[in-house]
Amino acid sequence: MTDSYAVTIVLGLLILLLLLRVPVAFGILVAACVGLWMVAGWEVLQGVLETVPLSSVSNYEFITVPMFLLMAEFVIISGVADGIFTAAAAWVGRVRGGLAIATALAGAGFASICHSSTAAAATLSATSVPAMMRANYEPRLAYGVVAISGTLGMLIPPSVAMVLYGLIADVNLGRLFIAGVIPSVVVAATIILTVVFLVWLNPASAPPARKHSWAEKWRALKVALPMMALFLGVVGVIYSGVATPTEASAMGAFGAFLIALAMKRLDFKGTVHAAYRAGKTTCMVLLVVMCAHVLAYFLVMTHVTENLLAWVGTLGMPPWGILIVIYVIYLVLGCFLDLAAMLVLTIPVVLPLIKSLGYDPVWFGILVIVLGEVGMVTPPVGLNVFVVARVTGQPVAEVFRGVLPHVVAHLFAVAILTIWPALVLWLPGTMK
């Protein structure tokens, strides 16, 4: 059987399984096993299945996954996420559109610790949307900013999406985390500027909120300080070289545990529940990685990467042209797959091509995650949109219309990070 025939069958089977809503990991595993059996036989397939599960997840850096997830669970339990929005609203709420800007700032703050886009979207929907509705904001503006602000959880370090990319692409997690700092600011600024532009077009969509006294502002800021300190501590020890990402993840989990205790929100039952949720998500991530490595064996045996590189060489396109084509592919995939599935399915094939074009894999990882943010709010999947719609009880179509301007603005952010790659690579280049 020819390699191209086997690749076609495996790709078709994988698409079919994903359309049937089979979990991503199992869909990848079934398709990869069928492919390996077709091109190499049962004995090779059996050997891969006996060795890959252990070898693929025995990396010491995998400890960062449960630790960062546990940190997120403790932060959610502590309830300090509400304090972030309150603090942001107190400082910028008086400005026309200030509550929407506060939502973007709160989303950035919560995402920096939570690492979950859907959790951030759900939390913001429950806290900031009612506040904006009471202030007579246009519903579409409120829903859109909440949905897009939740996506920051994938970009702001240390995110689980970065860990997954780093482990699949075999890049340094510390450099990847620090590379996400400036792009996070760029994307957050993009959300805020989009809100400012929309309010400028229609001032009635966002009336100014009441003015807060300086005493109220400082009192509100004090509530958000523990989370700010936790984020700066985790990122700071990684950047300074004091701790590895693995060590920093343990410090972050312990720090979040102490915050939850100090807030008097944590008991034995809550601790067990947090550990259970973190363990459950960790198992999902590890299973995806295991299955991705099985698929990688099939890709190697069928020479998919080499054939792709040879084909691209015949196109005669400049590197930036090929990069734009890759961006379009990711945008289309983002309409149907979540970020984890996109990373697992595409990085083993696309990354060698990116390297051959002279692009940095750390830089590309950040761009892929930003494109994944767009996928979180575009139909038909748009997971964050469905979360916001469910929490607020609003039609999904209305939330999609509200987030559309932010999708367009995110494409401008992608262009900025592409034209000036130093925005991504300068800060990790200064690490000790």
C-alpha positions in Angstrom: 0.0 0.0 0.0 1.3 3.4 -0.9 2.0 6.0 1.7 -0.3 8.6 0.1 -3.1 6.1 0.1 -2.6 5.3 3.8 -2.4 9.1 4.7 -5.7 9.7 2.9 -7.5 6.9 4.7 -6.1 8.0 8.1 -7.0 11.6 7.5 -10.6 10.7 6.4 -11.0 8.4 9.4 -9.8 11.1 11.8 -12.2 13.7 10.3 -15.1 11.2 10.5 -14.3 10.4 14.2 -14.1 14.1 15.1 -17.4 14.8 13.3 -19.0 12.0 15.4 -17.8 13.8 18.5 -15.4 11.1 19.5 -13.0 12.6 22.1 -9.9 14.1 20.3 -7.4 11.8 22.0 -9.3 8.6 21.1 -10.0 9.8 17.6 -6.3 10.4 17.0 -5.3 7.1 18.6 -7.8 5.0 16.5 -6.8 6.8 13.2 -3.0 6.5 14.0 -3.3 2.8 14.9 -5.2 2.0 11.7 -2.5 3.9 9.7 0.4 2.1 11.5 -1.3 -1.3 10.9 -1.7 -0.5 7.2 1.9 0.7 6.5 3.9 -1.4 9.0 1.8 -4.3 10.2 0.6 -5.6 13.6 4.0 -6.2 15.2 5.2 -2.6 14.7 1.9 -1.3 15.9 2.1 -3.5 19.0 5.7 -2.3 19.7 4.7 1.4 19.4 1.7 0.9 21.7 4.0 -0.9 24.3 6.7 1.8 24.4 5.1 5.2 23.4 2.7 5.8 26.4 5.6 5.7 28.9 8.2 7.4 26.9 5.9 10.2 25.7 4.9 11.4 29.2 8.0 10.6 31.2 9.3 14.2 30.7 10.0 15.9 34.0 8.4 19.1 32.7 5.0 17.4 32.6 4.7 18.1 36.3 3.9 21.7 35.3 0.5 20.6 34.0 -1.1 19.4 37.3 0.6 22.1 39.3 -0.6 25.0 37.2 -4.1 23.4 37.0 -4.1 23.0 40.8 -3.1 26.7 41.2 -6.0 27.7 39.0 -8.5 25.6 41.0 -7.3 27.2 44.3 -7.6 30.7 42.8 -11.2 30.0 41.6 -12.1 28.7 45.1 -10.6 31.8 46.7 -13.0 34.1 44.9 -10.4 36.8 44.2 -11.5 36.9 40.5 -14.5 39.0 41.6 -12.1 41.4 43.2 -10.1 41.9 40.0 -13.2 43.1 38.2 -14.2 45.3 41.1 -10.8 46.9 41.2 -10.6 47.5 37.5 -14.1 49.0 37.5 -13.2 51.3 40.3 -10.2 52.6 38.4 -11.5 52.9 34.9 -15.3 52.6 35.2 -15.9 56.3 35.1 -14.6 56.5 31.5 -17.3 55.9 28.8 -17.0 52.2 28.1 -15.0 51.8 31.3 -16.8 48.7 32.5 -16.1 46.9 29.3 -12.4 48.0 29.6 -12.5 46.7 33.2 -13.8 43.4 31.9 -10.8 43.1 29.5 -8.4 43.9 32.4 -10.2 41.5 34.7 -10.1 38.8 32.0 -6.3 39.3 31.6 -5.8 39.2 35.4 -8.0 36.1 35.9 -6.6 34.3 32.9 -3.0 34.9 34.1 -3.8 32.4 36.9 -6.7 30.4 35.7 -5.3 29.1 32.4 -8.8 28.1 31.3 -10.5 30.2 28.7 -13.9 28.7 29.4 -13.6 29.2 33.1 -12.6 32.8 32.6 -15.5 33.4 30.2 -17.9 31.8 32.7 -16.6 33.9 35.6 -16.7 37.1 33.7 -20.2 36.4 32.4 -21.4 36.0 36.0 -19.6 39.1 37.3 -19.1 41.7 34.6 -22.2 41.2 32.4 -24.7 42.0 35.2 -22.7 45.1 36.1 -22.7 46.3 32.5 -26.4 45.6 32.1 -27.2 47.6 35.3 -25.2 50.5 33.7 -27.3 50.3 30.5 -24.6 49.0 28.3 -25.6 47.6 24.9 -25.9 43.8 25.4 -24.0 43.0 22.2 -21.0 45.1 23.4 -21.0 43.4 26.8 -21.3 39.8 25.5 -18.5 40.4 22.9 -15.9 41.8 25.3 -16.6 39.0 27.8 -16.3 36.2 25.2 -13.0 37.6 23.8 -11.5 38.5 27.2 -11.9 34.9 28.3 -9.6 33.7 25.5 -6.6 35.4 27.1 -6.3 32.4 29.3 -4.5 30.6 26.5 -1.9 33.3 25.9 -1.0 34.8 29.3 1.8 32.7 30.9 2.0 30.2 32.4 -0.8 28.7 30.3 -1.5 25.0 29.8 -1.8 25.6 26.0 1.9 26.8 26.1 2.9 23.7 28.1 1.2 21.5 25.5 2.8 23.3 22.6 6.2 23.3 24.3 6.1 19.6 24.9 4.9 18.7 21.4 7.3 21.1 19.7 10.2 20.3 22.1 10.9 24.0 22.9 12.1 25.4 26.2 9.0 26.1 28.4 10.7 29.0 30.3 11.4 30.9 27.1 7.9 30.1 25.8 6.3 31.5 28.9 8.3 34.7 28.9 7.8 35.1 25.1 4.0 35.3 25.9 4.3 38.4 28.2 4.5 41.2 25.6 2.1 39.5 23.1 -0.4 39.3 26.0 -0.1 43.0 26.5 -0.6 43.6 22.8 -3.7 41.4 22.6 -5.2 42.9 25.8 -4.5 46.4 24.4 -6.2 45.2 21.1 -9.4 44.3 23.0 -9.4 47.6 24.9 -8.8 49.6 21.8 -11.6 47.7 20.0 -14.0 48.7 22.9 -12.9 52.3 22.7 -13.5 52.3 18.9 -16.9 50.7 19.2 -17.9 53.2 21.9 -16.6 56.1 19.8 -18.8 54.9 16.9 -21.9 54.6 19.2 -21.5 56.5 22.5 -24.9 55.4 23.7 -23.8 51.8 23.8 -21.7 52.4 26.9 -22.8 55.2 29.4 -20.1 56.3 32.0 -20.4 54.6 35.4 -20.4 56.4 38.7 -17.2 58.0 40.0 -15.3 56.3 42.7 -13.4 58.0 45.5 -9.7 57.4 45.9 -10.4 55.5 49.1 -12.7 53.2 47.2 -10.1 52.7 44.5 -7.3 51.7 46.9 -9.6 49.5 48.9 -10.7 47.7 45.7 -7.1 47.3 44.5 -6.1 45.7 47.8 -8.5 42.8 47.1 -6.8 42.1 43.7 -3.2 42.3 45.1 -2.8 38.6 46.1 -3.5 37.5 42.5 -1.2 40.1 41.1 1.5 39.1 43.5 1.1 35.4 42.6 1.3 36.0 38.9 4.3 38.3 39.2 6.0 35.8 41.5 5.5 32.8 39.2 6.6 34.6 36.0 9.4 36.5 37.9 11.2 33.4 39.2 11.1 31.8 35.7 12.4 35.0 34.0 15.2 35.5 36.6 16.3 31.9 36.4 15.7 31.4 40.2 13.4 28.5 39.4 12.6 26.3 36.5 9.0 26.3 35.1 8.4 23.0 37.0 9.6 24.5 40.3 7.6 27.7 39.6 4.5 25.7 39.0 4.8 24.1 42.5 5.4 27.5 44.1 2.3 28.8 42.3 0.1 26.0 43.5 1.3 26.4 47.0 0.8 30.2 46.8 -2.7 29.8 45.5 -3.4 27.4 48.3 -2.3 29.9 50.9 -4.5 32.6 49.2 -7.5 30.4 49.4 -6.8 29.7 53.1 -6.3 33.4 53.9 -9.7 34.2 52.2 -11.3 31.5 54.4 -12.8 29.8 51.4 -11.0 26.5 51.6 -11.9 23.4 53.5 -11.0 19.7 53.2 -13.8 19.0 50.8 -12.8 22.0 48.6 -9.2 20.8 48.6 -10.1 17.3 47.5 -12.4 18.7 44.8 -9.7 21.0 43.5 -7.2 18.1 43.3 -9.8 15.9 41.6 -10.5 18.6 38.9 -6.8 19.3 38.3 -6.1 15.5 38.1 -9.0 15.0 35.7 -7.8 17.7 33.3 -4.2 16.5 33.6 -5.2 13.0 32.5 -6.9 14.5 29.5 -3.8 16.5 28.5 -1.5 13.5 29.0 -3.7 11.2 27.0 -3.8 13.7 24.2 0.1 13.9 24.2 0.4 10.1 24.2 -1.9 9.7 21.2 -0.1 12.6 19.5 3.1 10.6 19.7 1.5 7.5 18.2 0.3 9.7 15.3 3.8 11.1 15.0 5.2 7.6 14.4 2.7 7.2 11.5 3.7 10.6 10.1 7.4 9.6 10.2 6.8 6.2 8.5 4.7 7.8 5.7 7.2 10.6 5.2 4.5 13.3 5.4 6.8 16.0 6.6 9.4 15.4 4.0 6.8 15.3 1.2 5.3 18.5 2.5 8.7 20.3 2.5 9.3 19.1 -1.0 5.9 20.2 -2.2 6.3 23.7 -0.7 9.7 24.0 -2.4 8.0 23.6 -5.8 5.5 26.5 -5.1 8.0 29.3 -5.6 6.3 31.4 -2.9 8.3 33.6 -0.5 8.4 32.5 3.1 5.8 35.2 4.2 3.4 33.9 1.5 3.6 30.4 2.9 3.2 31.7 6.4 0.0 33.5 5.4 -1.3 30.2 3.9 -0.5 28.5 7.2 -2.4 31.2 9.1 -5.5 30.7 6.9 -5.4 27.0 7.6 -5.2 27.6 11.3 -8.1 30.0 11.1 -10.2 27.5 9.2 -9.3 24.7 11.6 -10.1 26.9 14.6 -13.7 27.1 13.3 -14.1 23.3 14.0 -11.4 22.2 16.5 -10.2 23.4 19.9 -6.6 24.5 20.3 -5.4 21.3 21.9 -6.6 19.3 18.9 -5.1 21.8 16.5 -1.7 21.6 18.2 -1.7 17.8 18.3 -2.7 17.4 14.7 -0.7 20.1 13.1 2.5 20.9 15.0 4.4 17.6 14.1 3.8 18.4 10.5 3.9 22.2 10.3 6.8 23.0 12.7 9.6 21.4 10.5 8.2 23.5 7.6 8.3 26.6 9.8 11.9 25.9 10.8 12.9 25.3 7.2 11.5 28.8 6.3 13.8 30.4 9.0 11.1 31.2 11.6 11.7 30.7 15.3 9.5 27.9 16.9 9.0 29.9 20.0 7.6 32.9 18.0 5.4 30.5 16.0 4.0 28.9 19.1 2.8 32.3 20.3 1.2 33.1 17.0 -0.5 29.7 16.9 -2.0 30.4 20.3 -3.2 33.8 19.3 -4.9 32.2 16.3 -6.3 29.7 18.6 -7.9 32.5 20.6 -9.8 33.5 17.4 -11.0 30.0 17.0 -12.5 30.1 20.6 -15.0 32.7 19.4 -15.7 31.8 15.8 -18.5 29.6 14.6 -19.5 26.8 14.4 -17.5 25.7 17.5 -16.7 29.0 19.3 -16.6 27.4 22.7 -16.3 30.7 24.7 -19.4 32.0 22.8 -21.5 29.1 23.9 -20.3 29.5 27.5 -21.2 33.1 27.6 -24.6 32.4 26.0 -25.3 29.6 28.5 -24.4 31.7 31.6 -26.2 34.8 30.4 -29.2 33.0 28.9 -28.8 34.9 25.6 -29.0 33.6 22.0 -25.7 32.3 20.6 -26.1 34.3 17.4 -26.3 37.6 19.5 -23.0 36.8 21.2 -21.3 35.9 17.9 -22.4 39.3 16.5 -21.0 41.0 19.6 -17.6 39.3 19.3 -17.1 39.8 15.5 -15.3 43.2 15.8 -12.9 41.6 18.2 -12.1 38.8 15.8 -11.2 41.4 13.1 -9.1 43.3 15.6 -7.3 40.1 16.6 -6.2 39.6 13.0 -4.5 43.0 13.2 -2.8 41.8 16.3 -1.5 38.7 14.5 -0.2 41.0 11.7 1.6 43.2 14.2 3.3 40.2 15.9 4.2 38.8 12.5 5.7 42.0 11.1 7.6 42.7 14.4 8.7 39.3 15.7 10.9 41.1 18.3 7.7 41.8 20.3 7.7 38.0 21.0 11.4 37.2 21.0 13.1 40.2 22.7 12.1 39.4 26.3 13.1 35.7 26.3 16.4 36.8 24.7 17.2 38.7 27.9 16.6 35.8 30.2 19.5 34.6 32.4 
